Each structure stands twice: as structure tokens, then as C-alpha cells.
């Protein structure tokens, strides 16, 4: 099953340990995690369901391509890493 990992910074706001989540896409896996930790949704997603601007989701070492629907496919061996993205100069 895909593994979902959040940085310590995000876990400070919502107590979510590293976990596994069923699904065939990033969206399905995150929905699985949200069902167990509903408060996490508002930290990661806009009201529209898209990934917030300052959140990065890395799938198997690469940023996801679809930040709107999170349709990027996952495998049983995938790792979804979620972190706050920094901006500025």
C-alpha cells in the first residue's frame, strides 16, 4: 500500500503519523488519510480541492503533476511525501 509521510512541521498542527493509505491515485490515498484525520484536509487543500499554493506533494521523489485533481497514479510501493513549500527570495 502507498505510504504517506508528512513533515514534522505539518504534524505539529495535525497529529498524523506516517501511515499507509489505499488508493490508485494521490487523491484517493489522501482521501483515505483525510477520512481518519479530517482536520488535515484544510491544511493541505483549498476549498476547491486543489493543493494549496504553499504545499508540495512529492510522489516517488518527483513533484505531482496534477495539483488540481491530484490524479497522479500510485503503486503499492509508492511514497507520497507532503511538505510546506517555501517561496520568496
PyMOL Python script that loads the backbone (N, CA, C, O; Angstrom):
from pymol import cmd

cmd.read_pdbstr("""\
ATOM      1  N   UNK A   1       0.834  -1.175   0.000  1.00  0.00           N
ATOM      2  CA  UNK A   1       0.000   0.000   0.000  1.00  0.00           C
ATOM      3  C   UNK A   1       0.884   1.246   0.000  1.00  0.00           C
ATOM      4  O   UNK A   1       1.932   1.252   0.647  1.00  0.00           O
ATOM      5  N   UNK A   2       0.483   2.300  -0.712  1.00  0.00           N
ATOM      6  CA  UNK A   2       1.269   3.529  -0.717  1.00  0.00           C
ATOM      7  C   UNK A   2       1.461   4.071   0.701  1.00  0.00           C
ATOM      8  O   UNK A   2       0.583   3.967   1.558  1.00  0.00           O
ATOM      9  N   UNK A   3       2.631   4.647   0.911  1.00  0.00           N
ATOM     10  CA  UNK A   3       2.965   5.217   2.215  1.00  0.00           C
ATOM     11  C   UNK A   3       2.827   6.730   2.130  1.00  0.00           C
ATOM     12  O   UNK A   3       3.260   7.337   1.151  1.00  0.00           O
ATOM     13  N   UNK A   4       2.229   7.346   3.148  1.00  0.00           N
ATOM     14  CA  UNK A   4       2.040   8.794   3.201  1.00  0.00           C
ATOM     15  C   UNK A   4       2.858   9.329   4.373  1.00  0.00           C
ATOM     16  O   UNK A   4       2.714   8.873   5.508  1.00  0.00           O
ATOM     17  N   UNK A   5       3.719  10.305   4.078  1.00  0.00           N
ATOM     18  CA  UNK A   5       4.605  10.883   5.082  1.00  0.00           C
ATOM     19  C   UNK A   5       4.424  12.395   5.079  1.00  0.00           C
ATOM     20  O   UNK A   5       4.476  13.027   4.023  1.00  0.00           O
ATOM     21  N   UNK A   6       4.213  12.973   6.254  1.00  0.00           N
ATOM     22  CA  UNK A   6       4.126  14.425   6.401  1.00  0.00           C
ATOM     23  C   UNK A   6       5.335  14.912   7.177  1.00  0.00           C
ATOM     24  O   UNK A   6       5.844  14.213   8.052  1.00  0.00           O
ATOM     25  N   UNK A   7       5.794  16.118   6.853  1.00  0.00           N
ATOM     26  CA  UNK A   7       6.913  16.681   7.589  1.00  0.00           C
ATOM     27  C   UNK A   7       6.501  16.954   9.025  1.00  0.00           C
ATOM     28  O   UNK A   7       5.317  17.070   9.339  1.00  0.00           O
ATOM     29  N   UNK A   8       7.495  17.052   9.882  1.00  0.00           N
ATOM     30  CA  UNK A   8       7.242  17.345  11.293  1.00  0.00           C
ATOM     31  C   UNK A   8       6.523  18.679  11.441  1.00  0.00           C
ATOM     32  O   UNK A   8       5.693  18.842  12.335  1.00  0.00           O
ATOM     33  N   UNK A   9       6.833  19.627  10.576  1.00  0.00           N
ATOM     34  CA  UNK A   9       6.191  20.937  10.627  1.00  0.00           C
ATOM     35  C   UNK A   9       4.676  20.809  10.480  1.00  0.00           C
ATOM     36  O   UNK A   9       3.935  21.454  11.222  1.00  0.00           O
ATOM     37  N   UNK A  10       4.199  19.991   9.537  1.00  0.00           N
ATOM     38  CA  UNK A  10       2.760  19.790   9.364  1.00  0.00           C
ATOM     39  C   UNK A  10       2.180  18.964  10.505  1.00  0.00           C
ATOM     40  O   UNK A  10       1.060  19.219  10.948  1.00  0.00           O
ATOM     41  N   UNK A  11       2.923  17.988  10.976  1.00  0.00           N
ATOM     42  CA  UNK A  11       2.444  17.146  12.081  1.00  0.00           C
ATOM     43  C   UNK A  11       2.296  17.949  13.366  1.00  0.00           C
ATOM     44  O   UNK A  11       1.589  17.528  14.281  1.00  0.00           O
ATOM     45  N   UNK A  12       2.949  19.088  13.442  1.00  0.00           N
ATOM     46  CA  UNK A  12       2.808  19.966  14.604  1.00  0.00           C
ATOM     47  C   UNK A  12       1.383  20.509  14.700  1.00  0.00           C
ATOM     48  O   UNK A  12       0.873  20.736  15.797  1.00  0.00           O
ATOM     49  N   UNK A  13       0.745  20.717  13.550  1.00  0.00           N
ATOM     50  CA  UNK A  13      -0.610  21.263  13.505  1.00  0.00           C
ATOM     51  C   UNK A  13      -1.679  20.180  13.566  1.00  0.00           C
ATOM     52  O   UNK A  13      -2.739  20.371  14.162  1.00  0.00           O
ATOM     53  N   UNK A  14      -1.390  19.047  12.946  1.00  0.00           N
ATOM     54  CA  UNK A  14      -2.331  17.930  12.906  1.00  0.00           C
ATOM     55  C   UNK A  14      -1.536  16.669  13.217  1.00  0.00           C
ATOM     56  O   UNK A  14      -0.594  16.330  12.501  1.00  0.00           O
ATOM     57  N   UNK A  15      -1.914  15.979  14.278  1.00  0.00           N
ATOM     58  CA  UNK A  15      -1.163  14.803  14.714  1.00  0.00           C
ATOM     59  C   UNK A  15      -1.437  13.619  13.783  1.00  0.00           C
ATOM     60  O   UNK A  15      -2.352  12.827  14.008  1.00  0.00           O
ATOM     61  N   UNK A  16      -0.619  13.524  12.734  1.00  0.00           N
ATOM     62  CA  UNK A  16      -0.749  12.440  11.761  1.00  0.00           C
ATOM     63  C   UNK A  16       0.607  11.772  11.616  1.00  0.00           C
ATOM     64  O   UNK A  16       1.564  12.385  11.143  1.00  0.00           O
ATOM     65  N   UNK A  17       0.683  10.539  12.016  1.00  0.00           N
ATOM     66  CA  UNK A  17       1.925   9.790  11.876  1.00  0.00           C
ATOM     67  C   UNK A  17       2.048   9.282  10.446  1.00  0.00           C
ATOM     68  O   UNK A  17       1.078   9.282   9.689  1.00  0.00           O
ATOM     69  N   UNK A  18       3.243   8.851  10.090  1.00  0.00           N
ATOM     70  CA  UNK A  18       3.433   8.180   8.808  1.00  0.00           C
ATOM     71  C   UNK A  18       2.462   7.012   8.753  1.00  0.00           C
ATOM     72  O   UNK A  18       2.297   6.288   9.734  1.00  0.00           O
ATOM     73  N   UNK A  19       1.822   6.831   7.607  1.00  0.00           N
ATOM     74  CA  UNK A  19       0.814   5.770   7.510  1.00  0.00           C
ATOM     75  C   UNK A  19       0.753   5.228   6.090  1.00  0.00           C
ATOM     76  O   UNK A  19       1.379   5.770   5.179  1.00  0.00           O
ATOM     77  N   UNK A  20       0.005   4.170   5.915  1.00  0.00           N
ATOM     78  CA  UNK A  20      -0.283   3.668   4.583  1.00  0.00           C
ATOM     79  C   UNK A  20      -1.725   4.029   4.255  1.00  0.00           C
ATOM     80  O   UNK A  20      -2.557   4.206   5.144  1.00  0.00           O
ATOM     81  N   UNK A  21      -2.002   4.133   2.965  1.00  0.00           N
ATOM     82  CA  UNK A  21      -3.337   4.538   2.540  1.00  0.00           C
ATOM     83  C   UNK A  21      -3.684   3.855   1.227  1.00  0.00           C
ATOM     84  O   UNK A  21      -2.890   3.860   0.287  1.00  0.00           O
ATOM     85  N   UNK A  22      -4.850   3.277   1.168  1.00  0.00           N
ATOM     86  CA  UNK A  22      -5.298   2.633  -0.069  1.00  0.00           C
ATOM     87  C   UNK A  22      -5.643   3.669  -1.115  1.00  0.00           C
ATOM     88  O   UNK A  22      -6.078   4.775  -0.792  1.00  0.00           O
ATOM     89  N   UNK A  23      -5.446   3.301  -2.381  1.00  0.00           N
ATOM     90  CA  UNK A  23      -5.824   4.167  -3.476  1.00  0.00           C
ATOM     91  C   UNK A  23      -4.970   3.902  -4.697  1.00  0.00           C
ATOM     92  O   UNK A  23      -3.900   3.299  -4.612  1.00  0.00           O
ATOM     93  N   UNK A  24      -5.466   4.369  -5.843  1.00  0.00           N
ATOM     94  CA  UNK A  24      -4.727   4.227  -7.089  1.00  0.00           C
ATOM     95  C   UNK A  24      -4.206   5.569  -7.592  1.00  0.00           C
ATOM     96  O   UNK A  24      -3.499   5.621  -8.598  1.00  0.00           O
ATOM     97  N   UNK A  25      -4.550   6.656  -6.897  1.00  0.00           N
ATOM     98  CA  UNK A  25      -4.062   7.992  -7.244  1.00  0.00           C
ATOM     99  C   UNK A  25      -3.704   8.720  -5.950  1.00  0.00           C
ATOM    100  O   UNK A  25      -4.073   8.292  -4.856  1.00  0.00           O
ATOM    101  N   UNK A  26      -2.987   9.814  -6.096  1.00  0.00           N
ATOM    102  CA  UNK A  26      -2.652  10.630  -4.924  1.00  0.00           C
ATOM    103  C   UNK A  26      -3.933  11.080  -4.241  1.00  0.00           C
ATOM    104  O   UNK A  26      -4.017  11.039  -3.013  1.00  0.00           O
ATOM    105  N   UNK A  27      -4.931  11.507  -5.003  1.00  0.00           N
ATOM    106  CA  UNK A  27      -6.190  11.972  -4.426  1.00  0.00           C
ATOM    107  C   UNK A  27      -6.868  10.884  -3.595  1.00  0.00           C
ATOM    108  O   UNK A  27      -7.322  11.150  -2.483  1.00  0.00           O
ATOM    109  N   UNK A  28      -6.939   9.678  -4.119  1.00  0.00           N
ATOM    110  CA  UNK A  28      -7.589   8.584  -3.387  1.00  0.00           C
ATOM    111  C   UNK A  28      -6.835   8.267  -2.097  1.00  0.00           C
ATOM    112  O   UNK A  28      -7.455   8.027  -1.060  1.00  0.00           O
ATOM    113  N   UNK A  29      -5.522   8.264  -2.155  1.00  0.00           N
ATOM    114  CA  UNK A  29      -4.739   7.989  -0.951  1.00  0.00           C
ATOM    115  C   UNK A  29      -4.939   9.083   0.094  1.00  0.00           C
ATOM    116  O   UNK A  29      -5.113   8.792   1.277  1.00  0.00           O
ATOM    117  N   UNK A  30      -4.915  10.341  -0.345  1.00  0.00           N
ATOM    118  CA  UNK A  30      -5.110  11.421   0.619  1.00  0.00           C
ATOM    119  C   UNK A  30      -6.527  11.413   1.175  1.00  0.00           C
ATOM    120  O   UNK A  30      -6.721  11.709   2.353  1.00  0.00           O
ATOM    121  N   UNK A  31      -7.518  11.081   0.358  1.00  0.00           N
ATOM    122  CA  UNK A  31      -8.889  10.967   0.876  1.00  0.00           C
ATOM    123  C   UNK A  31      -8.954   9.906   1.968  1.00  0.00           C
ATOM    124  O   UNK A  31      -9.662  10.075   2.961  1.00  0.00           O
ATOM    125  N   UNK A  32      -8.225   8.828   1.788  1.00  0.00           N
ATOM    126  CA  UNK A  32      -8.165   7.783   2.800  1.00  0.00           C
ATOM    127  C   UNK A  32      -7.587   8.336   4.099  1.00  0.00           C
ATOM    128  O   UNK A  32      -8.098   8.043   5.180  1.00  0.00           O
ATOM    129  N   UNK A  33      -6.529   9.129   4.001  1.00  0.00           N
ATOM    130  CA  UNK A  33      -5.930   9.735   5.195  1.00  0.00           C
ATOM    131  C   UNK A  33      -6.885  10.770   5.803  1.00  0.00           C
ATOM    132  O   UNK A  33      -7.031  10.833   7.024  1.00  0.00           O
ATOM    133  N   UNK A  34      -7.534  11.581   4.959  1.00  0.00           N
ATOM    134  CA  UNK A  34      -8.478  12.583   5.465  1.00  0.00           C
ATOM    135  C   UNK A  34      -9.640  11.942   6.216  1.00  0.00           C
ATOM    136  O   UNK A  34     -10.160  12.529   7.165  1.00  0.00           O
ATOM    137  N   UNK A  35     -10.051  10.750   5.806  1.00  0.00           N
ATOM    138  CA  UNK A  35     -11.159  10.083   6.494  1.00  0.00           C
ATOM    139  C   UNK A  35     -10.780   9.747   7.937  1.00  0.00           C
ATOM    140  O   UNK A  35     -11.645   9.656   8.807  1.00  0.00           O
ATOM    141  N   UNK A  36      -9.490   9.565   8.182  1.00  0.00           N
ATOM    142  CA  UNK A  36      -9.006   9.284   9.535  1.00  0.00           C
ATOM    143  C   UNK A  36      -8.590  10.544  10.281  1.00  0.00           C
ATOM    144  O   UNK A  36      -8.588  10.573  11.512  1.00  0.00           O
ATOM    145  N   UNK A  37      -8.232  11.599   9.522  1.00  0.00           N
ATOM    146  CA  UNK A  37      -7.736  12.854  10.105  1.00  0.00           C
ATOM    147  C   UNK A  37      -8.366  14.031   9.350  1.00  0.00           C
ATOM    148  O   UNK A  37      -7.676  14.695   8.577  1.00  0.00           O
ATOM    149  N   UNK A  38      -9.657  14.303   9.557  1.00  0.00           N
ATOM    150  CA  UNK A  38     -10.366  15.315   8.765  1.00  0.00           C
ATOM    151  C   UNK A  38      -9.756  16.716   8.827  1.00  0.00           C
ATOM    152  O   UNK A  38      -9.838  17.464   7.852  1.00  0.00           O
ATOM    153  N   UNK A  39      -9.154  17.078   9.940  1.00  0.00           N
ATOM    154  CA  UNK A  39      -8.575  18.421  10.085  1.00  0.00           C
ATOM    155  C   UNK A  39      -7.428  18.656   9.101  1.00  0.00           C
ATOM    156  O   UNK A  39      -7.148  19.799   8.739  1.00  0.00           O
ATOM    157  N   UNK A  40      -6.771  17.594   8.672  1.00  0.00           N
ATOM    158  CA  UNK A  40      -5.640  17.709   7.764  1.00  0.00           C
ATOM    159  C   UNK A  40      -6.031  18.299   6.413  1.00  0.00           C
ATOM    160  O   UNK A  40      -5.241  19.008   5.789  1.00  0.00           O
ATOM    161  N   UNK A  41      -7.245  18.008   5.964  1.00  0.00           N
ATOM    162  CA  UNK A  41      -7.699  18.489   4.652  1.00  0.00           C
ATOM    163  C   UNK A  41      -7.522  19.996   4.502  1.00  0.00           C
ATOM    164  O   UNK A  41      -7.001  20.453   3.485  1.00  0.00           O
ATOM    165  N   UNK A  42      -7.945  20.773   5.491  1.00  0.00           N
ATOM    166  CA  UNK A  42      -7.886  22.231   5.371  1.00  0.00           C
ATOM    167  C   UNK A  42      -6.450  22.762   5.389  1.00  0.00           C
ATOM    168  O   UNK A  42      -6.202  23.867   4.907  1.00  0.00           O
ATOM    169  N   UNK A  43      -5.512  22.006   5.930  1.00  0.00           N
ATOM    170  CA  UNK A  43      -4.110  22.421   5.900  1.00  0.00           C
ATOM    171  C   UNK A  43      -3.494  22.194   4.525  1.00  0.00           C
ATOM    172  O   UNK A  43      -2.601  22.935   4.114  1.00  0.00           O
ATOM    173  N   UNK A  44      -3.964  21.176   3.815  1.00  0.00           N
ATOM    174  CA  UNK A  44      -3.341  20.813   2.544  1.00  0.00           C
ATOM    175  C   UNK A  44      -4.072  21.317   1.308  1.00  0.00           C
ATOM    176  O   UNK A  44      -3.440  21.606   0.292  1.00  0.00           O
ATOM    177  N   UNK A  45      -5.411  21.426   1.382  1.00  0.00           N
ATOM    178  CA  UNK A  45      -6.200  21.726   0.186  1.00  0.00           C
ATOM    179  C   UNK A  45      -6.980  23.018   0.303  1.00  0.00           C
ATOM    180  O   UNK A  45      -7.408  23.420   1.385  1.00  0.00           O
ATOM    181  N   UNK A  46      -7.155  23.661  -0.850  1.00  0.00           N
ATOM    182  CA  UNK A  46      -8.046  24.818  -0.959  1.00  0.00           C
ATOM    183  C   UNK A  46      -9.492  24.334  -0.856  1.00  0.00           C
ATOM    184  O   UNK A  46      -9.750  23.131  -0.885  1.00  0.00           O
ATOM    185  N   UNK A  47     -10.430  25.268  -0.737  1.00  0.00           N
ATOM    186  CA  UNK A  47     -11.849  24.903  -0.717  1.00  0.00           C
ATOM    187  C   UNK A  47     -12.268  24.202  -2.004  1.00  0.00           C
ATOM    188  O   UNK A  47     -13.226  23.429  -2.009  1.00  0.00           O
ATOM    189  N   UNK A  48     -11.554  24.469  -3.095  1.00  0.00           N
ATOM    190  CA  UNK A  48     -11.865  23.850  -4.389  1.00  0.00           C
ATOM    191  C   UNK A  48     -11.371  22.410  -4.478  1.00  0.00           C
ATOM    192  O   UNK A  48     -11.739  21.678  -5.397  1.00  0.00           O
ATOM    193  N   UNK A  49     -10.535  22.005  -3.518  1.00  0.00           N
ATOM    194  CA  UNK A  49      -9.950  20.660  -3.547  1.00  0.00           C
ATOM    195  C   UNK A  49      -8.559  20.617  -4.132  1.00  0.00           C
ATOM    196  O   UNK A  49      -7.907  19.573  -4.097  1.00  0.00           O
ATOM    197  N   UNK A  50      -8.084  21.741  -4.675  1.00  0.00           N
ATOM    198  CA  UNK A  50      -6.729  21.800  -5.227  1.00  0.00           C
ATOM    199  C   UNK A  50      -5.715  21.943  -4.092  1.00  0.00           C
ATOM    200  O   UNK A  50      -6.045  22.400  -2.997  1.00  0.00           O
ATOM    201  N   UNK A  51      -4.487  21.547  -4.375  1.00  0.00           N
ATOM    202  CA  UNK A  51      -3.413  21.663  -3.394  1.00  0.00           C
ATOM    203  C   UNK A  51      -3.130  23.142  -3.138  1.00  0.00           C
ATOM    204  O   UNK A  51      -3.015  23.931  -4.076  1.00  0.00           O
ATOM    205  N   UNK A  52      -3.019  23.509  -1.868  1.00  0.00           N
ATOM    206  CA  UNK A  52      -2.699  24.896  -1.515  1.00  0.00           C
ATOM    207  C   UNK A  52      -1.366  25.304  -2.137  1.00  0.00           C
ATOM    208  O   UNK A  52      -0.492  24.467  -2.362  1.00  0.00           O
ATOM    209  N   UNK A  53      -1.223  26.596  -2.410  1.00  0.00           N
ATOM    210  CA  UNK A  53      -0.050  27.135  -3.090  1.00  0.00           C
ATOM    211  C   UNK A  53       1.249  26.777  -2.361  1.00  0.00           C
ATOM    212  O   UNK A  53       2.248  26.463  -3.009  1.00  0.00           O
ATOM    213  N   UNK A  54       1.251  26.819  -1.051  1.00  0.00           N
ATOM    214  CA  UNK A  54       2.491  26.614  -0.298  1.00  0.00           C
ATOM    215  C   UNK A  54       2.618  25.209   0.274  1.00  0.00           C
ATOM    216  O   UNK A  54       3.297  24.989   1.277  1.00  0.00           O
ATOM    217  N   UNK A  55       1.954  24.267  -0.377  1.00  0.00           N
ATOM    218  CA  UNK A  55       2.092  22.853  -0.024  1.00  0.00           C
ATOM    219  C   UNK A  55       2.690  22.138  -1.233  1.00  0.00           C
ATOM    220  O   UNK A  55       2.261  22.354  -2.366  1.00  0.00           O
ATOM    221  N   UNK A  56       3.668  21.302  -0.987  1.00  0.00           N
ATOM    222  CA  UNK A  56       4.259  20.483  -2.047  1.00  0.00           C
ATOM    223  C   UNK A  56       3.948  19.025  -1.750  1.00  0.00           C
ATOM    224  O   UNK A  56       4.070  18.570  -0.613  1.00  0.00           O
ATOM    225  N   UNK A  57       3.546  18.304  -2.782  1.00  0.00           N
ATOM    226  CA  UNK A  57       3.316  16.871  -2.658  1.00  0.00           C
ATOM    227  C   UNK A  57       4.278  16.180  -3.620  1.00  0.00           C
ATOM    228  O   UNK A  57       4.251  16.403  -4.831  1.00  0.00           O
ATOM    229  N   UNK A  58       5.122  15.341  -3.044  1.00  0.00           N
ATOM    230  CA  UNK A  58       6.155  14.647  -3.801  1.00  0.00           C
ATOM    231  C   UNK A  58       5.758  13.176  -3.890  1.00  0.00           C
ATOM    232  O   UNK A  58       5.534  12.523  -2.870  1.00  0.00           O
ATOM    233  N   UNK A  59       5.675  12.669  -5.098  1.00  0.00           N
ATOM    234  CA  UNK A  59       5.319  11.270  -5.328  1.00  0.00           C
ATOM    235  C   UNK A  59       6.539  10.545  -5.870  1.00  0.00           C
ATOM    236  O   UNK A  59       7.018  10.847  -6.964  1.00  0.00           O
ATOM    237  N   UNK A  60       7.032   9.601  -5.110  1.00  0.00           N
ATOM    238  CA  UNK A  60       8.195   8.812  -5.528  1.00  0.00           C
ATOM    239  C   UNK A  60       9.359   9.700  -5.984  1.00  0.00           C
ATOM    240  O   UNK A  60      10.007   9.426  -6.994  1.00  0.00           O
ATOM    241  N   UNK A  61       9.609  10.765  -5.222  1.00  0.00           N
ATOM    242  CA  UNK A  61      10.753  11.634  -5.477  1.00  0.00           C
ATOM    243  C   UNK A  61      10.532  12.754  -6.470  1.00  0.00           C
ATOM    244  O   UNK A  61      11.451  13.534  -6.721  1.00  0.00           O
ATOM    245  N   UNK A  62       9.334  12.863  -7.049  1.00  0.00           N
ATOM    246  CA  UNK A  62       9.038  13.909  -8.041  1.00  0.00           C
ATOM    247  C   UNK A  62       7.781  14.666  -7.627  1.00  0.00           C
ATOM    248  O   UNK A  62       6.845  14.053  -7.115  1.00  0.00           O
ATOM    249  N   UNK A  63       7.733  15.998  -7.839  1.00  0.00           N
ATOM    250  CA  UNK A  63       6.504  16.742  -7.542  1.00  0.00           C
ATOM    251  C   UNK A  63       5.343  16.205  -8.380  1.00  0.00           C
ATOM    252  O   UNK A  63       5.521  15.838  -9.541  1.00  0.00           O
ATOM    253  N   UNK A  64       4.148  16.164  -7.775  1.00  0.00           N
ATOM    254  CA  UNK A  64       2.999  15.701  -8.558  1.00  0.00           C
ATOM    255  C   UNK A  64       2.759  16.675  -9.703  1.00  0.00           C
ATOM    256  O   UNK A  64       3.045  17.867  -9.587  1.00  0.00           O
ATOM    257  N   UNK A  65       2.234  16.159 -10.805  1.00  0.00           N
ATOM    258  CA  UNK A  65       1.955  16.985 -11.989  1.00  0.00           C
ATOM    259  C   UNK A  65       0.600  17.653 -11.900  1.00  0.00           C
ATOM    260  O   UNK A  65       0.427  18.780 -12.366  1.00  0.00           O
ATOM    261  N   UNK A  66      -0.361  16.967 -11.305  1.00  0.00           N
ATOM    262  CA  UNK A  66      -1.739  17.463 -11.263  1.00  0.00           C
ATOM    263  C   UNK A  66      -2.065  17.972  -9.864  1.00  0.00           C
ATOM    264  O   UNK A  66      -2.495  17.216  -8.993  1.00  0.00           O
ATOM    265  N   UNK A  67      -1.850  19.276  -9.669  1.00  0.00           N
ATOM    266  CA  UNK A  67      -2.118  19.885  -8.366  1.00  0.00           C
ATOM    267  C   UNK A  67      -3.596  20.208  -8.176  1.00  0.00           C
ATOM    268  O   UNK A  67      -4.008  20.553  -7.068  1.00  0.00           O
ATOM    269  N   UNK A  68      -4.396  20.105  -9.226  1.00  0.00           N
ATOM    270  CA  UNK A  68      -5.824  20.408  -9.132  1.00  0.00           C
ATOM    271  C   UNK A  68      -6.623  19.191  -8.691  1.00  0.00           C
ATOM    272  O   UNK A  68      -7.357  19.257  -7.704  1.00  0.00           O
ATOM    273  N   UNK A  69      -6.490  18.083  -9.406  1.00  0.00           N
ATOM    274  CA  UNK A  69      -7.260  16.873  -9.094  1.00  0.00           C
ATOM    275  C   UNK A  69      -6.410  15.793  -8.429  1.00  0.00           C
ATOM    276  O   UNK A  69      -6.945  14.783  -7.971  1.00  0.00           O
ATOM    277  N   UNK A  70      -5.108  15.991  -8.372  1.00  0.00           N
ATOM    278  CA  UNK A  70      -4.171  15.022  -7.781  1.00  0.00           C
ATOM    279  C   UNK A  70      -4.374  13.625  -8.359  1.00  0.00           C
ATOM    280  O   UNK A  70      -4.415  12.632  -7.634  1.00  0.00           O
ATOM    281  N   UNK A  71      -4.500  13.576  -9.679  1.00  0.00           N
ATOM    282  CA  UNK A  71      -4.783  12.317 -10.372  1.00  0.00           C
ATOM    283  C   UNK A  71      -3.539  11.475 -10.652  1.00  0.00           C
ATOM    284  O   UNK A  71      -3.650  10.400 -11.242  1.00  0.00           O
ATOM    285  N   UNK A  72      -2.370  11.936 -10.245  1.00  0.00           N
ATOM    286  CA  UNK A  72      -1.141  11.178 -10.479  1.00  0.00           C
ATOM    287  C   UNK A  72      -1.308   9.757  -9.935  1.00  0.00           C
ATOM    288  O   UNK A  72      -1.710   9.585  -8.784  1.00  0.00           O
ATOM    289  N   UNK A  73      -1.005   8.734 -10.749  1.00  0.00           N
ATOM    290  CA  UNK A  73      -1.190   7.344 -10.303  1.00  0.00           C
ATOM    291  C   UNK A  73      -0.124   6.915  -9.308  1.00  0.00           C
ATOM    292  O   UNK A  73       1.023   7.356  -9.378  1.00  0.00           O
ATOM    293  N   UNK A  74      -0.515   6.054  -8.388  1.00  0.00           N
ATOM    294  CA  UNK A  74       0.407   5.491  -7.406  1.00  0.00           C
ATOM    295  C   UNK A  74       0.429   3.973  -7.549  1.00  0.00           C
ATOM    296  O   UNK A  74      -0.489   3.368  -8.103  1.00  0.00           O
ATOM    297  N   UNK A  75       1.502   3.373  -7.034  1.00  0.00           N
ATOM    298  CA  UNK A  75       1.600   1.923  -6.973  1.00  0.00           C
ATOM    299  C   UNK A  75       1.614   1.517  -5.504  1.00  0.00           C
ATOM    300  O   UNK A  75       1.659   2.368  -4.616  1.00  0.00           O
ATOM    301  N   UNK A  76       1.575   0.230  -5.261  1.00  0.00           N
ATOM    302  CA  UNK A  76       1.614  -0.252  -3.875  1.00  0.00           C
ATOM    303  C   UNK A  76       2.911   0.136  -3.176  1.00  0.00           C
ATOM    304  O   UNK A  76       2.951   0.226  -1.949  1.00  0.00           O
ATOM    305  N   UNK A  77       3.972   0.366  -3.948  1.00  0.00           N
ATOM    306  CA  UNK A  77       5.270   0.710  -3.370  1.00  0.00           C
ATOM    307  C   UNK A  77       5.525   2.214  -3.328  1.00  0.00           C
ATOM    308  O   UNK A  77       6.616   2.635  -2.943  1.00  0.00           O
ATOM    309  N   UNK A  78       4.552   3.028  -3.712  1.00  0.00           N
ATOM    310  CA  UNK A  78       4.750   4.479  -3.781  1.00  0.00           C
ATOM    311  C   UNK A  78       4.880   5.121  -2.408  1.00  0.00           C
ATOM    312  O   UNK A  78       4.383   4.612  -1.404  1.00  0.00           O
ATOM    313  N   UNK A  79       5.579   6.279  -2.404  1.00  0.00           N
ATOM    314  CA  UNK A  79       5.647   7.117  -1.220  1.00  0.00           C
ATOM    315  C   UNK A  79       5.141   8.504  -1.604  1.00  0.00           C
ATOM    316  O   UNK A  79       5.604   9.108  -2.571  1.00  0.00           O
ATOM    317  N   UNK A  80       4.184   8.989  -0.825  1.00  0.00           N
ATOM    318  CA  UNK A  80       3.645  10.339  -1.004  1.00  0.00           C
ATOM    319  C   UNK A  80       4.184  11.164   0.161  1.00  0.00           C
ATOM    320  O   UNK A  80       3.853  10.912   1.319  1.00  0.00           O
ATOM    321  N   UNK A  81       5.013  12.144  -0.158  1.00  0.00           N
ATOM    322  CA  UNK A  81       5.656  12.983   0.859  1.00  0.00           C
ATOM    323  C   UNK A  81       5.038  14.367   0.771  1.00  0.00           C
ATOM    324  O   UNK A  81       5.028  14.970  -0.302  1.00  0.00           O
ATOM    325  N   UNK A  82       4.522  14.883   1.879  1.00  0.00           N
ATOM    326  CA  UNK A  82       3.816  16.167   1.900  1.00  0.00           C
ATOM    327  C   UNK A  82       4.595  17.139   2.771  1.00  0.00           C
ATOM    328  O   UNK A  82       4.931  16.833   3.915  1.00  0.00           O
ATOM    329  N   UNK A  83       4.883  18.327   2.212  1.00  0.00           N
ATOM    330  CA  UNK A  83       5.633  19.332   2.941  1.00  0.00           C
ATOM    331  C   UNK A  83       5.162  20.727   2.601  1.00  0.00           C
ATOM    332  O   UNK A  83       4.486  20.944   1.596  1.00  0.00           O
ATOM    333  N   UNK A  84       5.526  21.668   3.449  1.00  0.00           N
ATOM    334  CA  UNK A  84       5.249  23.061   3.140  1.00  0.00           C
ATOM    335  C   UNK A  84       6.337  23.562   2.211  1.00  0.00           C
ATOM    336  O   UNK A  84       7.527  23.400   2.484  1.00  0.00           O
ATOM    337  N   UNK A  85       5.918  24.174   1.108  1.00  0.00           N
ATOM    338  CA  UNK A  85       6.859  24.743   0.146  1.00  0.00           C
ATOM    339  C   UNK A  85       7.185  26.157   0.577  1.00  0.00           C
ATOM    340  O   UNK A  85       6.314  26.879   1.061  1.00  0.00           O
ATOM    341  N   UNK A  86       8.424  26.554   0.407  1.00  0.00           N
ATOM    342  CA  UNK A  86       8.836  27.902   0.745  1.00  0.00           C
ATOM    343  C   UNK A  86       8.898  28.741  -0.521  1.00  0.00           C
ATOM    344  O   UNK A  86       9.218  28.246  -1.602  1.00  0.00           O
ATOM    345  N   UNK A  87       8.587  30.011  -0.366  1.00  0.00           N
ATOM    346  CA  UNK A  87       8.701  30.911  -1.504  1.00  0.00           C
ATOM    347  C   UNK A  87       9.364  32.183  -1.014  1.00  0.00           C
ATOM    348  O   UNK A  87       9.558  32.391   0.184  1.00  0.00           O
ATOM    349  N   UNK A  88       9.697  33.008  -1.955  1.00  0.00           N
ATOM    350  CA  UNK A  88      10.350  34.268  -1.590  1.00  0.00           C
ATOM    351  C   UNK A  88      11.740  34.338  -2.161  1.00  0.00           C
ATOM    352  O   UNK A  88      12.143  33.495  -2.962  1.00  0.00           O
ATOM    353  N   UNK A  89      12.458  35.336  -1.749  1.00  0.00           N
ATOM    354  CA  UNK A  89      13.795  35.471  -2.319  1.00  0.00           C
ATOM    355  C   UNK A  89      14.791  35.933  -1.338  1.00  0.00           C
ATOM    356  O   UNK A  89      15.964  36.093  -1.677  1.00  0.00           O
TER     357      UNK A  89
END
""", "prot")
cmd.dss("prot")
cmd.show_as("cartoon", "prot")
cmd.util.cbc("prot")
cmd.orient("prot")
